[in-house]
Amino acid sequence: MSTDVQPAILLEGVSKRYRGRGAVLDGLDLVVGPGTVHGLLGPNGAGKTTTVRILTTLLRFDAGSAWVAGRDVVKDPIGVRARIGVAGQFTTVDELLSGRENLELFARLHHLPPKTARLRATDLLERFDLAPAADRPVRGYSGGMRRRLDLAVSLIRNPQVLFLDEPTTGLDPRSRLEVWNSVRELASSGTTVLLTTQYLEEADRLCQRISMIDHGRVVAEGCSAELKLYVGRTRAEISVPEGRDLLGAAHRVAMNVGSMPELDADARTLSVAMNGEAQILEQLAGALRELGLTTEELALRRPDLDDVFLHVTGRTTQGQRER
């Protein structure tokens, strides 16, 4: 592998099959730039965790090539392991030990001398705002504190690349924000982060670049703003109350705006693309008056990443098919 700026992660045509399940990865290509937060977004079964297991040398693949921090995953797994950190969905720390004891234990397992291990533990406890609870048993930590301790453990050796496999799964909103702040600090210090997630807001707020995966292939890629261009502009949605003729309301809106709106029979909404916002709003206001509805039935909705995934795959990140 030779490029002017060496990617932190490079996958080329990687495939992985499981007996009885078929292809989990189907010629996956992925490039992650150094010092960035790169998100893998997709539903359960899309291939996100399999990708992380391959890149962290925990799983062999059937075809293709994989490089991490300039090291070939197959030919130099020890070199890869020396340059990465991993934090997953589930805590890896010992609940009976304190936060400090956990960090010192992992530091010693990584062959750091005792004095260096103590200093490294103290530094990480302060960095992740865990110093006040450093000597308390981890069983008394909140979910967010435990996950931050997990992140601290993964950084014992100052890895060049950090893999976070759905790190906020099961956390409450406050704990999730705590973890997000920690990830931002890591990125600002130059660590490359590969983040797998099902949470749209998480990818939107944390990732400089996002790869959407479906059935083991990248189906869309870019920054959040670029991906949303797949869908288009803001849309106006009219909610039609039960008992009213939805199709008749759609025709009335079409007469005012010049095109047929999109219908969602389940949600009982009519959707119109906002091309020329002020004029469309005036036309929709006229349609509302003619239908005997108020502006309370009108809402503006900007496209989100789930809209993008639906647009390119026909289903949402929760696996629901377009009707």
C-alpha positions as CSV (number, residue, x, y, z in Angstrom):
1,M,0.0,0.0,0.0
2,S,1.5,3.4,-1.0
3,T,-0.3,6.7,-1.0
4,D,0.8,10.3,-0.4
5,V,-1.3,10.5,2.7
6,Q,-1.6,7.1,4.3
7,P,-5.1,6.2,5.4
8,A,-5.5,5.2,9.0
9,I,-7.8,2.4,7.8
10,L,-8.0,0.9,4.4
11,L,-10.3,-1.9,3.3
12,E,-10.4,-3.1,-0.3
13,G,-12.9,-5.6,-1.6
14,V,-13.2,-7.4,1.8
15,S,-15.7,-10.3,1.9
16,K,-16.7,-12.5,4.7
17,R,-19.2,-15.4,4.7
18,Y,-20.6,-17.5,7.5
19,R,-21.8,-21.0,6.9
20,G,-25.6,-20.9,6.7
21,R,-25.8,-17.1,6.6
22,G,-24.2,-16.2,3.3
23,A,-22.2,-13.0,2.8
24,V,-22.0,-10.7,5.8
25,L,-19.4,-8.5,4.0
26,D,-19.7,-8.4,0.2
27,G,-16.6,-6.6,-1.3
28,L,-16.5,-3.8,1.3
29,D,-14.3,-0.8,0.4
30,L,-13.5,1.7,3.1
31,V,-11.0,4.5,3.5
32,V,-10.6,6.4,6.8
33,G,-8.4,9.4,7.0
34,P,-6.0,10.0,9.9
35,G,-7.2,12.1,12.8
36,T,-10.9,11.9,11.9
37,V,-14.0,10.5,13.5
38,H,-15.5,8.2,10.8
39,G,-18.9,6.6,11.3
40,L,-20.3,3.3,10.1
41,L,-24.0,3.6,10.1
42,G,-26.5,0.9,9.4
43,P,-29.1,-1.5,10.8
44,N,-28.4,-4.7,12.8
45,G,-26.9,-7.3,10.5
46,A,-25.5,-4.7,8.1
47,G,-21.9,-5.8,8.8
48,K,-20.6,-3.1,11.1
49,T,-19.4,-5.3,14.0
50,T,-17.9,-7.9,11.6
51,T,-15.9,-5.0,10.0
52,V,-14.6,-4.0,13.4
53,R,-13.7,-7.6,14.3
54,I,-11.7,-7.9,11.1
55,L,-9.9,-4.6,11.6
56,T,-9.0,-5.5,15.2
57,T,-7.5,-8.9,14.1
58,L,-10.3,-10.9,15.9
59,L,-11.8,-12.4,12.7
60,R,-10.3,-13.7,9.5
61,F,-11.9,-12.7,6.2
62,D,-12.3,-14.6,3.0
63,A,-11.1,-12.1,0.3
64,G,-9.7,-8.6,-0.1
65,S,-7.2,-6.7,1.9
66,A,-7.3,-4.7,5.2
67,W,-4.7,-2.2,6.6
68,V,-4.7,-0.4,9.9
69,A,-2.2,2.3,10.8
70,G,0.0,1.2,7.9
71,R,0.0,-2.5,8.9
72,D,-1.5,-5.4,7.0
73,V,-4.1,-7.0,9.2
74,V,-3.3,-10.5,8.0
75,K,0.5,-10.3,7.6
76,D,1.2,-8.2,10.7
77,P,-1.6,-8.7,13.3
78,I,0.8,-8.0,16.2
79,G,1.8,-4.7,14.7
80,V,-1.9,-3.8,14.3
81,R,-2.7,-4.7,17.9
82,A,0.1,-2.5,19.1
83,R,-1.4,0.5,17.4
84,I,-5.1,0.2,18.2
85,G,-7.6,0.5,21.1
86,V,-11.1,-1.0,21.2
87,A,-14.2,-0.2,23.2
88,G,-17.4,-2.1,22.6
89,Q,-21.1,-2.1,23.6
90,F,-20.4,-3.9,26.9
91,T,-18.1,-2.8,29.8
92,T,-14.8,-4.7,30.1
93,V,-13.8,-3.4,33.6
94,D,-14.0,-5.3,36.9
95,E,-16.8,-3.9,39.0
96,L,-15.2,-5.0,42.3
97,L,-12.1,-2.9,41.6
98,S,-11.9,0.9,41.7
99,G,-11.4,2.9,38.5
100,R,-7.8,3.5,39.4
101,E,-7.2,-0.2,40.1
102,N,-8.8,-1.2,36.8
103,L,-6.6,1.2,34.8
104,E,-3.4,0.2,36.6
105,L,-4.3,-3.5,36.1
106,F,-4.7,-3.0,32.3
107,A,-1.6,-0.9,32.2
108,R,0.4,-3.7,33.8
109,L,-1.1,-6.3,31.4
110,H,0.3,-4.1,28.6
111,H,3.7,-4.4,30.2
112,L,4.0,-0.9,31.5
113,P,6.3,-0.6,34.6
114,P,4.5,-0.1,37.9
115,K,5.4,3.6,38.2
116,T,4.5,4.3,34.6
117,A,1.2,2.4,35.1
118,R,0.3,4.6,38.1
119,L,1.1,7.8,36.3
120,R,-0.9,6.7,33.2
121,A,-3.9,5.8,35.3
122,T,-3.9,9.1,37.1
123,D,-3.6,11.0,33.7
124,L,-6.5,9.1,32.2
125,L,-8.7,9.5,35.3
126,E,-8.2,13.3,35.1
127,R,-8.7,13.3,31.3
128,F,-12.0,11.6,31.5
129,D,-13.3,13.5,34.6
130,L,-13.2,10.4,36.8
131,A,-10.6,11.6,39.3
132,P,-13.2,12.3,42.1
133,A,-14.4,8.7,41.8
134,A,-11.0,7.2,41.2
135,D,-10.8,5.1,44.3
136,R,-14.5,4.0,44.5
137,P,-15.6,0.5,43.3
138,V,-16.8,0.6,39.7
139,R,-20.1,-1.1,40.7
140,G,-21.1,2.3,42.1
141,Y,-20.4,4.2,38.8
142,S,-23.2,5.4,36.5
143,G,-23.5,4.0,33.0
144,G,-21.8,7.0,31.5
145,M,-18.9,6.8,34.0
146,R,-18.4,3.1,33.3
147,R,-18.3,3.8,29.5
148,R,-15.8,6.6,30.0
149,L,-13.7,4.3,32.1
150,D,-13.9,1.8,29.2
151,L,-12.6,4.5,26.8
152,A,-9.8,5.3,29.3
153,V,-8.8,1.6,29.3
154,S,-8.7,1.5,25.5
155,L,-6.2,4.5,25.5
156,I,-3.7,2.9,27.9
157,R,-1.1,2.7,25.1
158,N,-2.0,5.9,23.3
159,P,-3.4,4.1,20.2
160,Q,-3.2,5.6,16.8
161,V,-6.6,4.2,15.9
162,L,-9.6,3.7,18.3
163,F,-12.5,1.4,17.4
164,L,-15.8,2.2,19.2
165,D,-18.4,-0.5,18.4
166,E,-21.8,1.0,19.4
167,P,-20.3,2.5,22.6
168,T,-23.5,4.3,23.7
169,T,-25.9,1.4,23.3
170,G,-28.2,1.2,26.4
171,L,-27.1,4.5,27.9
172,D,-29.5,7.2,29.0
173,P,-29.4,10.5,27.1
174,R,-27.2,12.2,29.8
175,S,-24.6,9.4,29.8
176,R,-24.6,9.4,26.0
177,L,-23.7,13.1,25.9
178,E,-20.9,12.4,28.4
179,V,-19.4,9.7,26.1
180,W,-19.9,12.0,23.0
181,N,-17.8,14.8,24.8
182,S,-15.1,12.2,25.5
183,V,-15.0,11.1,21.8
184,R,-14.7,14.8,20.7
185,E,-11.8,15.3,23.0
186,L,-10.1,12.2,21.6
187,A,-10.6,13.5,18.0
188,S,-9.2,16.9,18.9
189,S,-6.0,15.2,20.2
190,G,-5.4,13.6,16.8
191,T,-6.7,10.0,17.5
192,T,-8.4,8.4,14.6
193,V,-11.8,7.0,15.7
194,L,-13.9,4.5,13.8
195,L,-17.4,4.6,15.3
196,T,-20.2,2.1,14.6
197,T,-23.7,3.2,15.5
198,Q,-27.4,2.8,14.9
199,Y,-28.1,6.2,16.4
200,L,-28.6,8.9,13.7
201,E,-28.0,11.8,16.0
202,E,-24.7,10.2,17.2
203,A,-23.4,9.9,13.6
204,D,-24.7,13.4,12.8
205,R,-23.0,15.2,15.7
206,L,-19.8,13.2,16.1
207,C,-18.6,12.1,12.6
208,Q,-16.7,14.1,10.1
209,R,-17.4,11.4,7.5
210,I,-20.1,8.7,7.4
211,S,-20.2,5.4,5.5
212,M,-23.7,3.9,5.3
213,I,-23.6,0.1,5.2
214,D,-26.3,-2.3,4.0
215,H,-25.9,-6.0,3.3
216,G,-22.1,-5.8,3.7
217,R,-21.5,-3.0,1.2
218,V,-21.1,0.8,1.4
219,V,-24.2,2.3,-0.2
220,A,-23.5,6.0,0.5
221,E,-20.6,8.0,1.9
222,G,-19.8,11.6,2.8
223,C,-20.1,14.1,5.5
224,S,-23.6,14.5,7.0
225,A,-24.5,17.6,4.9
226,E,-23.3,15.8,1.7
227,L,-25.4,12.7,2.4
228,K,-28.5,14.8,3.0
229,L,-28.2,16.1,-0.5
230,Y,-29.2,12.6,-1.7
231,V,-32.7,13.4,-0.4
232,G,-33.0,17.1,-1.3
233,R,-34.5,20.1,0.3
234,T,-36.7,20.7,3.4
235,R,-40.2,19.3,3.0
236,A,-43.5,20.7,4.2
237,E,-45.8,18.1,5.8
238,I,-49.6,18.5,6.2
239,S,-51.3,16.3,8.7
240,V,-54.8,15.3,7.6
241,P,-57.1,14.4,10.5
242,E,-58.9,11.0,10.7
243,G,-62.2,11.1,8.9
244,R,-61.0,13.4,6.2
245,D,-60.5,12.3,2.6
246,L,-56.7,12.0,2.3
247,L,-56.6,11.6,-1.5
248,G,-59.1,14.5,-1.9
249,A,-56.8,16.6,0.3
250,A,-53.8,15.6,-1.9
251,H,-55.6,16.7,-5.0
252,R,-56.5,20.1,-3.4
253,V,-52.9,20.7,-2.4
254,A,-51.8,19.7,-5.9
255,M,-54.1,22.3,-7.4
256,N,-52.4,25.0,-5.2
257,V,-48.8,24.0,-5.6
258,G,-48.8,22.6,-9.1
259,S,-47.7,19.0,-8.3
260,M,-49.0,16.0,-6.5
261,P,-47.7,15.7,-2.9
262,E,-46.3,12.5,-1.5
263,L,-48.9,10.5,0.5
264,D,-48.2,8.5,3.7
265,A,-51.5,6.7,4.3
266,D,-50.3,5.3,7.7
267,A,-49.1,8.7,9.1
268,R,-51.9,10.5,7.2
269,T,-49.5,13.1,5.9
270,L,-49.0,14.9,2.6
271,S,-45.4,16.0,1.9
272,V,-44.3,18.7,-0.5
273,A,-40.6,19.7,-1.4
274,M,-39.8,23.3,-0.5
275,N,-38.5,24.7,-3.8
276,G,-38.9,28.4,-3.4
277,E,-39.9,28.4,0.3
278,A,-42.0,31.6,0.6
279,Q,-44.1,31.0,-2.5
280,I,-44.7,27.3,-1.5
281,L,-45.8,28.3,2.0
282,E,-48.3,30.8,0.6
283,Q,-49.7,28.2,-1.7
284,L,-49.9,25.7,1.2
285,A,-51.6,28.2,3.4
286,G,-54.3,28.6,0.6
287,A,-54.7,24.9,0.5
288,L,-55.1,24.7,4.2
289,R,-57.9,27.4,4.2
290,E,-59.7,25.6,1.4
291,L,-59.5,22.3,3.3
292,G,-60.7,23.9,6.5
293,L,-57.5,23.1,8.3
294,T,-55.2,25.4,10.4
295,T,-51.5,26.0,10.3
296,E,-51.2,23.7,13.3
297,E,-51.5,20.9,10.7
298,L,-48.4,22.2,8.8
299,A,-44.8,21.3,9.8
300,L,-41.5,21.8,8.1
301,R,-39.1,18.8,8.2
302,R,-35.5,18.8,7.2
303,P,-34.0,15.6,5.8
304,D,-32.1,13.4,8.3
305,L,-29.7,10.5,7.9
306,D,-32.6,8.0,8.1
307,D,-34.2,9.7,5.1
308,V,-30.9,9.2,3.3
309,F,-30.7,5.5,4.2
310,L,-34.3,5.0,3.1
311,H,-33.6,6.8,-0.1
312,V,-30.6,4.6,-1.1
313,T,-31.8,1.3,0.3
314,G,-35.6,1.4,0.5
315,R,-35.6,0.8,4.2
316,T,-34.7,2.7,7.4
317,T,-31.7,2.1,9.7
318,Q,-34.2,0.3,12.0
319,G,-34.7,-2.2,9.1
320,Q,-38.3,-1.1,8.2
321,R,-39.1,-1.3,4.5
322,E,-40.6,1.6,2.6
323,R,-44.3,1.1,2.1
